[in-house]
Amino acid sequence: MLVKDIMTMGARSVTEDTAIQEVASLMCLYRYSGLPVVEGDKLIGFIAEKDVLAGLFPSMEDAMAGMANIDLGEKAKEYKNIMSMKVSDLMTRGSKTVSPDMPVLKAAIIMTNNRFRRIPVAEGDKLVGMLSLGDIHKAIFHQSLTTA
């Protein structure tokens, strides 16, 4: 089974200029853990929930100094500041991808080794779809039911 057999085609994407508030809305409404960032049809990066929430986490220095010094209530209020940012402020550039012709289990290995729940599917630098661990699990489950 190949990635192209189970990937989601016509995946939702955002641009560098998209407001983080819009990204957060898409993530919360549609349960996306991340979205590809494109310029035209060229994949230029990825924005994940962890990128959006990272500003709320204590810095390594704060954590080393002790959590008692961190006001988590104040940290949570910083979320409003994050909402005014753009994707370009938080995205990961040059994200990892898988190919449509890659075996599904190889894609699963790449995803689990990198702790990705979703990964862009690209031909060169052109975004052609998205693949999630849920897609892989569902496909393997269905295959197990139909083979003896």
C-alpha positions in Angstrom: 0.0 0.0 0.0 1.3 3.4 -1.0 0.8 6.9 0.5 -1.1 8.0 -2.5 -3.7 5.3 -1.9 -4.7 6.7 1.5 -3.6 10.4 1.7 -6.0 13.2 1.9 -5.9 15.2 -1.4 -6.9 18.8 -1.6 -5.6 19.3 1.9 -6.3 22.6 3.7 -3.2 24.9 3.7 -2.3 28.4 4.8 0.1 31.1 3.7 2.8 32.9 5.6 0.5 35.9 5.9 -2.4 34.0 7.5 -3.2 35.2 11.0 -2.5 32.8 13.8 -6.0 33.4 15.0 -7.3 31.9 11.8 -4.9 29.0 12.1 -6.0 28.4 15.7 -9.6 28.5 14.6 -9.0 25.9 11.9 -7.1 23.7 14.4 -9.8 23.9 17.0 -12.8 23.5 14.7 -11.5 20.8 12.4 -9.1 19.1 14.9 -6.0 19.7 12.7 -2.8 19.2 14.5 -0.9 21.1 11.8 -1.3 22.7 8.4 1.1 23.0 5.5 2.3 26.5 4.6 2.3 27.2 0.9 3.3 29.9 -1.6 1.1 29.2 -4.6 1.3 25.4 -4.8 4.8 25.3 -3.5 5.2 23.9 0.0 7.4 26.2 2.1 6.8 24.9 5.7 4.4 23.7 8.3 2.6 25.2 11.3 1.7 22.8 14.1 -0.2 23.2 17.3 3.0 23.0 19.2 4.3 26.0 17.3 1.2 28.0 18.3 1.4 26.9 22.0 5.2 27.1 22.4 5.1 30.7 23.5 3.1 29.6 26.5 5.6 27.1 27.7 8.2 28.2 30.2 11.7 28.7 28.7 14.4 26.2 29.6 16.0 28.9 31.8 12.7 29.4 33.7 12.2 25.6 34.1 15.8 25.2 35.4 15.2 28.0 37.9 12.2 26.1 39.2 8.5 26.1 38.2 7.6 27.9 41.4 8.9 31.1 39.8 6.5 30.8 36.9 3.0 32.3 37.0 1.1 29.9 34.7 -2.0 32.1 34.9 0.0 35.0 33.4 1.5 32.7 30.8 -2.0 31.6 29.7 -2.9 35.3 29.2 -0.1 35.6 26.6 -2.2 33.5 24.2 -4.0 36.6 23.1 -0.6 38.1 22.0 0.1 35.0 20.0 -3.2 35.3 18.2 -2.1 38.7 16.7 0.9 37.0 15.0 1.3 35.7 11.5 2.1 32.2 10.4 5.6 33.4 9.2 6.4 34.3 12.9 5.9 30.7 14.1 6.1 28.2 11.3 8.8 25.6 10.7 10.4 26.2 7.3 11.4 23.4 5.0 9.4 20.8 6.7 9.8 17.1 6.2 7.6 15.4 3.6 6.7 12.0 2.3 6.2 11.1 -1.4 2.9 9.8 -2.8 4.8 6.7 -4.1 6.3 5.9 -0.7 5.1 2.7 1.1 2.7 3.6 3.9 4.8 1.8 6.6 7.9 3.7 5.6 5.9 7.0 6.0 4.7 5.7 9.4 8.3 5.2 10.5 9.3 8.7 9.4 6.3 10.1 11.2 6.7 8.2 14.5 10.5 8.8 14.6 9.8 12.5 14.3 6.7 12.5 16.5 4.5 13.8 13.8 0.8 13.2 13.7 0.4 14.7 10.2 2.9 15.1 7.4 2.7 16.9 4.0 2.8 14.7 0.9 4.8 16.4 -1.8 6.1 15.8 -5.3 9.3 17.8 -5.2 8.2 21.1 -3.6 4.6 20.8 -4.8 2.0 20.0 -2.1 -0.2 17.1 -3.3 -1.9 16.0 0.0 -1.6 15.3 3.7 -1.1 12.0 5.6 -2.0 11.4 9.2 -1.3 8.6 11.6 -5.1 8.1 11.7 -5.1 7.6 7.9 -2.4 5.0 8.2 -4.0 3.2 11.2 -7.4 3.1 9.5 -5.9 1.7 6.2 -4.0 -1.0 8.0 -7.0 -1.9 10.1 -9.2 -2.2 7.0 -6.5 -4.2 5.2 -6.3 -6.6 8.2 -10.1 -7.2 8.0 -10.1 -8.0 4.3 -7.0 -10.3 4.2 -6.9 -13.8 5.7 
